[in-house]
Amino acid sequence: MRSADLRPPTCSMCQSSLAHVEVDLPMGSRKPIATPLCWLHYYTSRGVRQLNNVRVLAVAENDNATPNEEVQNLFGEAFLELQQDLAEESARSFQKSKADPLSILNSLSRTSAPKRKKPPKPVRVDPKEGDAGAGGFLKSVPLPARYQKTQQKLQEQKKRDVAVSQTRPSFGNPYQRRKPSRQSIWNMAMDKTKKSIPSEGNVKAAPRVDVVCGCGSLDVVRHGSTASRNSDRKGETWGSKDRSDEVMTRYQCNQCGKTWHEEE
């Protein structure tokens, strides 16, 4: 049992050659595990990136020449293959440019053109948070059915009002200035062909038989009654605010032209 424990470990990759280093490789979310590797698989795997978690085993201290030669040969073969691939690619590009001399302009434009930036990733919005442009802390809540019916009735009433206003005849602008008459007002007054419309001012008053003028004439006309005291002087109305308004009638004699007032 003790001789088996002292046996040097083998490489975990090839399982044939002896391990020269032990590297703590991370295994996902678990803790790093000590992994034995030979020189070949150490330089050709991700273990070479773990600079702080590398431990050289005792076997590597006694045998340093052989692994170094193997690694050098491996990298030499890789460099030769890379050089050969580059030479073949350059030969192909030279043949293409030789057949089409203007193709170099296309290649130069590709290299000189700046690389386009990738569009930013869309920000995922939680549907519970609502729209960011809605404003405030109020969320859009659907209206109840009764409010929707009320709004529908108001919209229908508004449509009917608009239809009525469109079919209603327009009366024009009442504040628009009237067109002046081309006929003189004096000619209109002297024109006898037009009949004048009788009004309260030009209707002949009925004569009164029971009223006699001082000249003895019965041709007396009553012009109307008044109950206002606007024409009275201040001295006449001072102290008599509580008296009732008397109804005064104005008479005029057509014979002598005299006018007087009588209280009813």
C-alpha positions as CSV (number, residue, x, y, z in Angstrom):
1,M,0.0,0.0,0.0
2,R,2.8,2.4,0.8
3,S,4.7,1.6,-2.4
4,A,1.5,2.4,-4.4
5,D,1.0,5.7,-2.7
6,L,4.6,6.8,-3.4
7,R,4.3,6.0,-7.2
8,P,4.4,9.2,-9.2
9,P,1.0,10.3,-10.7
10,T,0.3,10.1,-14.4
11,C,-1.1,12.8,-16.6
12,S,-4.9,13.1,-16.4
13,M,-5.1,13.8,-20.1
14,C,-3.1,11.1,-21.8
15,Q,-3.0,8.6,-18.9
16,S,0.4,7.3,-20.1
17,S,3.2,9.8,-19.4
18,L,4.2,10.9,-15.9
19,A,2.8,14.1,-14.5
20,H,5.3,16.9,-14.1
21,V,3.1,19.7,-12.7
22,E,-0.1,19.8,-10.7
23,V,-2.5,22.6,-11.6
24,D,-5.7,23.7,-9.7
25,L,-8.2,23.9,-12.5
26,P,-11.7,25.4,-11.8
27,M,-14.5,23.0,-12.4
28,G,-17.6,25.1,-13.0
29,S,-19.1,26.4,-9.7
30,R,-17.1,23.9,-7.6
31,K,-13.8,24.5,-6.0
32,P,-10.6,24.1,-8.1
33,I,-9.4,20.6,-8.2
34,A,-5.7,19.6,-8.3
35,T,-5.1,18.1,-11.8
36,P,-1.8,16.4,-12.7
37,L,-0.5,17.2,-16.2
38,C,2.6,16.4,-18.2
39,W,4.6,19.1,-19.9
40,L,2.9,18.5,-23.3
41,H,-0.7,18.9,-22.0
42,Y,0.3,21.6,-19.6
43,Y,1.4,23.9,-22.5
44,T,-1.4,22.9,-24.8
45,S,-4.3,23.3,-22.4
46,R,-5.8,26.0,-20.3
47,G,-3.6,24.9,-17.4
48,V,-0.8,27.2,-18.7
49,R,-3.0,30.2,-17.8
50,Q,-3.1,29.3,-14.1
51,L,0.2,30.8,-13.1
52,N,-0.5,31.1,-9.4
53,N,-2.0,27.6,-8.9
54,V,0.9,25.6,-10.4
55,R,3.1,23.2,-8.4
56,V,6.1,21.4,-10.0
57,L,6.3,17.8,-8.9
58,A,9.5,16.0,-7.8
59,V,9.6,14.0,-11.1
60,A,10.0,17.1,-13.2
61,E,13.0,18.3,-11.1
62,N,14.9,15.2,-12.0
63,D,13.9,15.1,-15.7
64,N,13.9,18.5,-17.4
65,A,15.6,17.9,-20.7
66,T,13.2,15.4,-22.3
67,P,9.9,17.3,-21.8
68,N,11.6,20.5,-23.0
69,E,12.6,18.9,-26.3
70,E,9.1,17.4,-26.8
71,V,7.5,20.8,-26.3
72,Q,10.0,22.5,-28.6
73,N,9.3,20.0,-31.3
74,L,5.6,20.4,-30.9
75,F,5.7,24.2,-31.1
76,G,8.2,24.0,-34.0
77,E,5.7,21.8,-36.0
78,A,2.9,24.2,-35.2
79,F,4.9,27.2,-36.4
80,L,5.9,25.4,-39.6
81,E,2.3,24.5,-40.4
82,L,1.2,28.1,-39.7
83,Q,4.0,29.5,-42.0
84,Q,2.9,27.1,-44.7
85,D,-0.8,28.2,-44.4
86,L,0.2,31.9,-44.6
87,A,2.3,31.3,-47.7
88,E,-0.5,29.5,-49.4
89,E,-3.0,32.3,-48.5
90,S,-0.6,35.0,-49.8
91,A,-0.1,33.1,-53.0
92,R,-3.9,32.9,-53.5
93,S,-4.4,36.6,-52.9
94,F,-1.5,37.4,-55.3
95,Q,-3.1,35.4,-58.0
96,K,-6.4,37.1,-57.5
97,S,-4.9,40.6,-57.6
98,K,-2.9,39.7,-60.7
99,A,-6.0,38.6,-62.5
100,D,-8.0,41.7,-61.3
101,P,-5.7,44.6,-60.4
102,L,-8.6,46.7,-59.1
103,S,-9.5,44.1,-56.4
104,I,-7.0,45.7,-54.1
105,L,-9.2,48.7,-53.8
106,N,-12.0,46.6,-52.5
107,S,-9.7,45.0,-49.9
108,L,-8.4,48.4,-48.8
109,S,-11.9,49.8,-48.4
110,R,-12.8,46.8,-46.2
111,T,-9.8,47.3,-44.0
112,S,-10.2,51.1,-43.7
113,A,-13.9,51.0,-43.0
114,P,-14.6,51.3,-39.3
115,K,-16.3,48.4,-37.7
116,R,-20.0,48.9,-36.9
117,K,-20.9,48.8,-33.3
118,K,-23.3,46.3,-32.2
119,P,-26.7,47.7,-31.3
120,P,-27.3,47.8,-27.5
121,K,-29.3,45.0,-26.1
122,P,-32.9,45.9,-25.4
123,V,-33.7,46.5,-21.8
124,R,-36.2,44.0,-20.5
125,V,-39.1,45.7,-18.8
126,D,-41.1,43.9,-16.2
127,P,-44.8,44.0,-17.3
128,K,-45.8,44.7,-13.7
129,E,-43.9,48.0,-13.7
130,G,-45.8,49.5,-16.6
131,D,-44.7,51.8,-19.4
132,A,-41.7,54.1,-18.4
133,G,-43.1,56.9,-20.5
134,A,-46.5,56.9,-18.9
135,G,-45.4,59.3,-16.2
136,G,-46.0,59.3,-12.4
137,F,-47.0,56.3,-10.5
138,L,-50.4,55.9,-12.1
139,K,-50.9,52.7,-14.1
140,S,-53.2,52.5,-17.0
141,V,-56.3,50.8,-15.7
142,P,-59.2,49.8,-17.9
143,L,-62.4,51.7,-17.2
144,P,-65.4,49.9,-15.9
145,A,-68.3,49.0,-18.2
146,R,-70.6,51.7,-16.8
147,Y,-68.1,54.5,-17.5
148,Q,-67.5,53.1,-21.0
149,K,-71.2,53.3,-21.7
150,T,-71.4,56.9,-20.4
151,Q,-68.5,57.9,-22.7
152,Q,-70.1,56.2,-25.6
153,K,-73.3,58.1,-25.1
154,L,-71.4,61.4,-24.8
155,Q,-69.6,60.7,-28.1
156,E,-72.8,59.9,-29.9
157,Q,-74.4,63.1,-28.6
158,K,-71.3,65.0,-29.8
159,K,-71.6,63.5,-33.3
160,R,-75.3,64.5,-33.5
161,D,-74.5,68.1,-32.4
162,V,-71.8,68.3,-35.0
163,A,-74.2,67.0,-37.7
164,V,-76.9,69.5,-36.7
165,S,-74.4,72.4,-36.7
166,Q,-73.3,71.5,-40.2
167,T,-76.8,71.4,-41.6
168,R,-78.0,74.6,-39.8
169,P,-78.1,77.7,-42.0
170,S,-75.5,80.3,-41.1
171,F,-76.8,83.8,-40.3
172,G,-73.6,85.5,-41.1
173,N,-71.6,87.9,-39.0
174,P,-73.9,90.2,-37.0
175,Y,-71.0,92.6,-36.3
176,Q,-70.3,93.0,-40.0
177,R,-70.5,96.6,-41.3
178,R,-73.6,97.3,-43.4
179,K,-73.2,98.5,-46.9
180,P,-74.0,102.3,-47.2
181,S,-77.0,103.3,-49.3
182,R,-76.2,105.1,-52.5
183,Q,-79.3,107.2,-52.4
184,S,-79.4,110.4,-50.4
185,I,-81.5,110.4,-47.2
186,W,-83.1,113.7,-48.4
187,N,-84.2,112.1,-51.6
188,M,-85.6,109.2,-49.7
189,A,-87.6,111.5,-47.5
190,M,-88.9,113.5,-50.5
191,D,-89.8,110.5,-52.5
192,K,-93.6,110.3,-52.6
193,T,-93.8,107.0,-54.4
194,K,-92.8,105.1,-51.3
195,K,-95.4,104.7,-48.6
196,S,-94.3,105.5,-45.1
197,I,-95.0,102.9,-42.5
198,P,-97.1,104.4,-39.7
199,S,-95.6,104.3,-36.2
200,E,-96.6,105.5,-32.8
201,G,-94.9,108.8,-33.4
202,N,-96.7,109.8,-36.5
203,V,-100.2,108.4,-35.8
204,K,-102.6,111.2,-35.3
205,A,-104.0,111.3,-31.8
206,A,-107.8,111.1,-31.2
207,P,-109.3,114.4,-30.2
208,R,-110.9,114.7,-26.7
209,V,-114.4,116.2,-26.5
210,D,-114.5,116.5,-22.7
211,V,-111.5,118.8,-22.5
212,V,-111.8,122.4,-23.5
213,C,-108.9,124.7,-24.2
214,G,-108.8,128.2,-22.6
215,C,-109.4,129.7,-26.0
216,G,-112.7,127.9,-26.2
217,S,-111.6,125.4,-28.8
218,L,-112.6,121.7,-28.6
219,D,-109.8,120.6,-31.0
220,V,-107.6,119.2,-28.2
221,V,-105.3,116.3,-28.6
222,R,-103.9,114.1,-25.8
223,H,-100.3,113.1,-26.4
224,G,-99.9,110.6,-23.6
225,S,-99.6,110.0,-19.9
226,T,-96.4,110.0,-17.7
227,A,-95.8,109.0,-14.1
228,S,-92.1,109.9,-13.9
229,R,-90.7,112.8,-12.0
230,N,-87.3,112.9,-13.7
231,S,-88.0,116.4,-14.9
232,D,-88.8,117.7,-11.5
233,R,-86.2,119.9,-9.7
234,K,-84.4,118.9,-6.5
235,G,-86.3,121.4,-4.5
236,E,-89.6,120.1,-5.7
237,T,-88.9,116.5,-4.7
238,W,-87.0,117.2,-1.4
239,G,-88.8,115.8,1.5
240,S,-91.5,114.1,-0.7
241,K,-89.8,110.8,-1.5
242,D,-92.6,108.7,-0.1
243,R,-95.4,110.2,-2.1
244,S,-96.7,108.1,-5.0
245,D,-96.1,109.1,-8.6
246,E,-98.9,111.1,-10.1
247,V,-100.1,110.2,-13.5
248,M,-99.9,113.3,-15.6
249,T,-101.5,113.7,-19.1
250,R,-100.3,116.1,-21.7
251,Y,-102.7,118.0,-23.9
252,Q,-102.3,120.3,-26.9
253,C,-104.7,122.6,-28.6
254,N,-104.5,122.5,-32.3
255,Q,-106.2,125.9,-32.6
256,C,-103.9,128.1,-30.5
257,G,-101.0,125.6,-29.9
258,K,-101.2,125.8,-26.2
259,T,-99.9,122.7,-24.2
260,W,-100.7,121.9,-20.5
261,H,-100.7,118.9,-18.1
262,E,-103.5,117.6,-16.1
263,E,-103.4,115.1,-13.2
264,E,-105.5,112.0,-13.6
